[in-house]
Amino acid sequence: MSSFVITKRFNDEYKFEFTSRKGKTIFTSNSFELKFECEQAIDFLKLNIEHALFLKSKSSKGKYFFRLLIEDKQLAISRKYATQLMLEKGIIEISKYVTKSEILDFSNNDFIFD
């Protein structure tokens, strides 16, 4: 099952990644100062995915990626894909599974093992 993974950046801001059923990152969100803002962005995305715009681009190195926009606001940017077909598969995965995805919070950096 796909999931949203909340983590902290090195500057102590929060972000979330949407990962595929196979565990690969599909996109990474913008930074958030507070964790509840990050959680609100996930909820907003889940509720409004049908209004999402995937702005597709190609990097200078020939890799494909997209920016995820809702209401003219960029929420996330995808990982780089080698082909347009792989990019389209990533977008399809988002459309199919984003509303059913669970949220995993790894922002506390609590390690199980010493």
TORFI-241216 format. One record per atom (N, C-alpha, C, O, CB): x, y, z; residue in one letter. Coordinates in steps of 0.2 Angstrom, whole numbers, padded with zeros to 4 digits, always signed. Glycine has a CB too. Layout:
! TORFI-241216
XYZA...
END
This chain:
! TORFI-241216
+0004-0006+0000M+0000+0000+0000M+0004+0006+0000M+0010+0006+0003M-0005+0000+0006M+0002+0011-0004S+0006+0018-0004S+0005+0021+0003S+0001+0020+0007S+0003+0022-0010S+0010+0026+0004S+0010+0029+0011S+0013+0036+0010S+0017+0037+0006S+0013+0025+0016S+0011+0040+0015F+0014+0047+0016F+0019+0046+0022F+0017+0043+0027F+0009+0052+0018F+0025+0048+0021V+0030+0047+0026V+0032+0054+0028V+0035+0058+0025V+0036+0043+0024V+0031+0056+0035I+0033+0062+0037I+0040+0061+0041I+0041+0057+0045I+0027+0065+0043I+0044+0066+0039T+0051+0066+0042T+0053+0073+0043T+0050+0078+0041T+0056+0062+0037T+0059+0074+0046K+0062+0081+0047K+0067+0082+0042K+0071+0077+0041K+0064+0082+0054K+0068+0088+0040R+0074+0090+0036R+0080+0091+0040R+0079+0092+0046R+0073+0095+0031R+0086+0092+0038F+0091+0094+0042F+0091+0101+0046F+0093+0102+0051F+0098+0094+0038F+0086+0105+0043N+0085+0112+0046N+0079+0112+0051N+0077+0117+0052N+0084+0117+0040N+0077+0106+0053D+0072+0105+0057D+0065+0106+0055D+0060+0107+0059D+0073+0108+0064D+0064+0107+0048E+0057+0108+0046E+0055+0101+0043E+0059+0097+0042E+0058+0113+0039E+0048+0101+0043Y+0045+0095+0041Y+0043+0094+0034Y+0043+0099+0031Y+0038+0094+0045Y+0043+0088+0032K+0041+0087+0025K+0038+0080+0025K+0038+0076+0029K+0047+0087+0020K+0034+0079+0019F+0032+0072+0018F+0033+0069+0011F+0034+0073+0007F+0024+0072+0019F+0034+0063+0011E+0035+0060+0004E+0029+0055+0003E+0027+0052+0008E+0042+0056+0004E+0027+0054-0003F+0022+0050-0005F+0026+0044-0008F+0030+0045-0013F+0017+0052-0010F+0026+0038-0005T+0029+0032-0008T+0025+0027-0011T+0019+0026-0009T+0033+0029-0002T+0027+0024-0016S+0023+0019-0020S+0022+0012-0015S+0025+0012-0010S+0027+0017-0026S+0018+0008-0018R+0017+0001-0015R+0024-0002-0014R+0025-0007-0009R+0012-0003-0018R+0029-0001-0018K+0035-0004-0018K+0040-0001-0014K+0046-0003-0013K+0038-0005-0025K+0038+0005-0011G+0043+0009-0006G+0047+0014-0010G+0051+0017-0006G+0047+0004-0003G+0046+0015-0016K+0049+0021-0020K+0046+0027-0019K+0040+0028-0019K+0050+0019-0027K+0050+0033-0018T+0047+0039-0017T+0045+0042-0024T+0048+0041-0029T+0052+0044-0014T+0038+0044-0024I+0035+0047-0030I+0036+0054-0030I+0038+0057-0035I+0028+0045-0030I+0034+0058-0024F+0036+0065-0024F+0037+0067-0017F+0036+0063-0012F+0029+0068-0026F+0040+0073-0016T+0042+0076-0009T+0039+0082-0009T+0039+0086-0014T+0050+0076-0009T+0036+0084-0003S+0032+0090-0002S+0037+0096-0001S+0043+0095+0000S+0028+0089+0004S+0034+0102+0000N+0038+0108+0002N+0039+0107+0009N+0037+0102+0012N+0034+0114+0000N+0043+0111+0012S+0045+0111+0019S+0039+0115+0023S+0036+0119+0021S+0052+0115+0020S+0038+0112+0029F+0034+0115+0034F+0037+0117+0040F+0041+0112+0043F+0027+0111+0035F+0036+0122+0043E+0039+0124+0050E+0036+0120+0056E+0040+0118+0060E+0038+0131+0051E+0030+0118+0055L+0027+0114+0061L+0024+0108+0058L+0021+0107+0052L+0021+0118+0064L+0024+0103+0062K+0021+0096+0060K+0014+0096+0058K+0012+0093+0053K+0023+0091+0065K+0010+0100+0062F+0003+0100+0060F+0001+0103+0054F-0004+0101+0050F-0001+0103+0066F+0006+0107+0051E+0005+0110+0045E+0006+0105+0039E+0003+0105+0034E+0010+0116+0044E+0011+0101+0041C+0012+0095+0036C+0007+0090+0036C+0005+0088+0030C+0019+0091+0039C+0004+0089+0042E-0002+0084+0042E-0008+0087+0038E-0012+0084+0035E-0004+0083+0049E-0009+0094+0039Q-0015+0097+0036Q-0014+0097+0028Q-0019+0096+0025Q-0015+0104+0038Q-0008+0098+0026A-0006+0097+0019A-0008+0091+0016A-0011+0090+0010A+0001+0099+0017A-0006+0085+0020I-0008+0078+0017I-0016+0078+0017I-0018+0075+0012I-0005+0073+0022I-0019+0080+0022D-0027+0080+0022D-0029+0084+0016D-0034+0081+0013D-0029+0082+0029D-0027+0090+0015F-0029+0094+0009F-0028+0090+0003F-0032+0090-0002F-0025+0100+0010F-0022+0087+0002L-0021+0083-0004L-0025+0078-0005L-0028+0076-0011L-0013+0081-0004L-0027+0074+0000K-0031+0068+0000K-0038+0070-0002K-0041+0067-0006K-0031+0064+0006K-0041+0076+0000L-0047+0078-0001L-0048+0081-0008L-0053+0081-0011L-0049+0083+0004L-0042+0084-0011N-0043+0088-0017N-0039+0085-0023N-0037+0089-0027N-0040+0095-0016N-0037+0079-0022I-0033+0076-0027I-0036+0076-0034I-0033+0076-0039I-0031+0068-0026I-0043+0076-0035E-0046+0076-0041E-0045+0083-0044E-0046+0084-0051E-0054+0075-0040E-0043+0088-0041H-0042+0095-0043H-0034+0096-0045H-0033+0101-0047H-0045+0100-0039H-0030+0091-0044A-0023+0092-0044A-0021+0093-0051A-0024+0090-0056A-0020+0086-0041A-0016+0097-0052L-0013+0098-0059L-0006+0095-0058L-0002+0097-0054L-0013+0105-0061L-0004+0091-0063F+0003+0088-0064F+0006+0092-0069F+0005+0090-0075F+0003+0080-0065F+0011+0097-0067L+0014+0101-0072L+0021+0097-0074L+0025+0097-0070L+0016+0108-0069L+0021+0094-0080K+0026+0089-0082K+0032+0094-0085K+0031+0098-0089K+0024+0084-0087K+0038+0092-0083S+0044+0095-0086S+0049+0090-0087S+0049+0084-0086S+0046+0101-0081S+0055+0093-0090K+0061+0089-0092K+0067+0093-0090K+0067+0099-0091K+0061+0087-0100K+0071+0089-0086S+0077+0093-0083S+0082+0094-0089S+0082+0091-0094S+0080+0089-0077S+0087+0097-0087S+0093+0099-0092S+0096+0092-0093S+0100+0092-0098S+0097+0104-0089S+0096+0087-0089K+0099+0081-0090K+0095+0076-0093K+0097+0070-0094K+0102+0078-0083K+0089+0078-0096G+0085+0074-0099G+0080+0069-0095G+0077+0065-0098G+0089+0069-0104G+0080+0070-0089K+0075+0067-0084K+0068+0070-0084K+0068+0076-0084K+0078+0066-0077K+0063+0066-0083Y+0056+0069-0082Y+0054+0069-0075Y+0056+0065-0071Y+0052+0064-0086Y+0050+0075-0074F+0048+0076-0067F+0041+0080-0068F+0040+0082-0073F+0053+0079-0062F+0038+0080-0062F+0032+0084-0062F+0031+0088-0055F+0034+0086-0050F+0025+0080-0063F+0028+0094-0056R+0026+0098-0050R+0019+0097-0049R+0014+0097-0053R+0028+0106-0051R+0017+0095-0042L+0010+0094-0040L+0007+0101-0038L+0009+0103-0033L+0009+0089-0035L+0002+0103-0041L-0001+0109-0040L-0009+0108-0038L-0012+0104-0042L+0000+0115-0045L-0011+0112-0033I-0018+0112-0032I-0020+0119-0030I-0017+0122-0026I-0021+0107-0026I-0025+0122-0034E-0027+0129-0033E-0021+0133-0034E-0020+0138-0030E-0030+0130-0026E-0017+0132-0039D-0012+0136-0041D-0006+0137-0036D-0002+0141-0036D-0014+0143-0043D-0006+0132-0031K-0001+0132-0026K+0003+0125-0027K+0000+0120-0027K-0004+0132-0019K+0009+0126-0027Q+0014+0120-0028Q+0014+0116-0021Q+0016+0120-0016Q+0021+0121-0031Q+0012+0110-0021L+0013+0106-0015L+0019+0102-0014L+0021+0100-0009L+0006+0102-0014L+0021+0099-0020A+0026+0094-0020A+0030+0094-0027A+0027+0097-0032A+0024+0087-0019A+0035+0091-0027I+0039+0090-0034I+0041+0082-0034I+0043+0080-0029I+0045+0094-0034I+0040+0079-0039S+0042+0072-0040S+0049+0071-0040S+0053+0075-0041S+0038+0069-0046S+0051+0064-0040R+0057+0062-0041R+0059+0062-0049R+0054+0063-0052R+0059+0055-0038R+0065+0061-0051K+0066+0061-0058K+0065+0054-0061K+0067+0049-0058K+0074+0064-0059K+0062+0054-0067Y+0061+0048-0070Y+0065+0048-0076Y+0066+0053-0080Y+0053+0047-0071Y+0067+0041-0078A+0071+0040-0084A+0066+0041-0091A+0069+0043-0096A+0074+0034-0084A+0060+0039-0090T+0056+0040-0096T+0049+0043-0095T+0047+0043-0089T+0055+0033-0099T+0046+0045-0100Q+0039+0048-0099Q+0034+0043-0097Q+0029+0044-0093Q+0036+0051-0106Q+0035+0037-0099L+0030+0031-0097L+0031+0030-0089L+0026+0029-0086L+0032+0025-0100L+0037+0030-0086M+0038+0029-0079M+0035+0035-0075M+0032+0034-0070M+0045+0029-0077M+0035+0041-0078L+0032+0047-0075L+0024+0046-0075L+0021+0048-0070L+0034+0053-0079L+0022+0044-0081E+0014+0043-0081E+0012+0038-0076E+0007+0038-0073E+0012+0041-0088E+0016+0032-0075K+0014+0027-0070K+0014+0030-0063K+0010+0028-0059K+0019+0021-0071K+0019+0035-0062G+0019+0038-0055G+0013+0042-0054G+0010+0042-0048G+0025+0042-0055G+0011+0046-0059I+0005+0050-0058I-0002+0045-0057I-0006+0047-0054I+0004+0054-0065I-0002+0040-0061I-0007+0035-0060I-0008+0032-0053I-0013+0031-0050I-0007+0029-0066I-0002+0030-0051E-0001+0028-0044E-0004+0033-0039E-0008+0031-0034E+0006+0026-0042E-0003+0039-0040I-0005+0044-0035I-0013+0045-0036I-0016+0045-0031I-0002+0051-0037I-0015+0045-0042S-0022+0046-0043S-0026+0040-0040S-0032+0041-0037S-0024+0046-0050S-0023+0034-0040K-0027+0028-0038K-0027+0027-0030K-0032+0025-0027K-0024+0022-0041K-0021+0029-0027Y-0020+0027-0020Y-0019+0032-0015Y-0019+0031-0009Y-0014+0023-0020Y-0019+0039-0017V-0018+0044-0012V-0023+0044-0007V-0021+0046-0001V-0017+0051-0016V-0029+0043-0009T-0035+0044-0004T-0035+0038+0001T-0037+0039+0007T-0041+0044-0008T-0032+0032-0001K-0032+0026+0004K-0025+0026+0007K-0025+0021+0012K-0033+0020-0001K-0021+0030+0006S-0014+0029+0009S-0014+0031+0016S-0017+0035+0019S-0009+0034+0005S-0010+0027+0020E-0009+0028+0027E-0003+0034+0028E+0001+0035+0024E-0007+0022+0031E-0003+0036+0034I+0002+0041+0036I+0007+0038+0041I+0005+0036+0046I-0001+0048+0039I+0013+0038+0039L+0018+0036+0044L+0023+0042+0046L+0025+0046+0042L+0023+0030+0040L+0023+0042+0053D+0027+0048+0056D+0034+0046+0058D+0034+0042+0064D+0023+0051+0061D+0039+0048+0055F+0046+0046+0057F+0049+0053+0059F+0056+0053+0059F+0050+0042+0052F+0046+0058+0061S+0049+0064+0062S+0052+0065+0069S+0056+0069+0070S+0044+0070+0062S+0051+0060+0073N+0054+0060+0080N+0061+0058+0081N+0064+0059+0085N+0049+0057+0085N+0063+0054+0075N+0069+0051+0075N+0070+0047+0081N+0076+0046+0084N+0075+0056+0075N+0065+0043+0084D+0066+0039+0089D+0068+0032+0086D+0065+0029+0082D+0059+0038+0093D+0074+0030+0088F+0077+0024+0086F+0075+0018+0090F+0076+0019+0096F+0085+0024+0085F+0074+0012+0087I+0072+0006+0091I+0078+0003+0094I+0078+0001+0100I+0068+0001+0087I+0083+0003+0090F+0089+0000+0092F+0095+0005+0094F+0095+0010+0091F+0092-0005+0087F+0099+0003+0099D+0104+0008+0101D+0110+0008+0096D+0115+0011+0097D+0107+0007+0108D
END
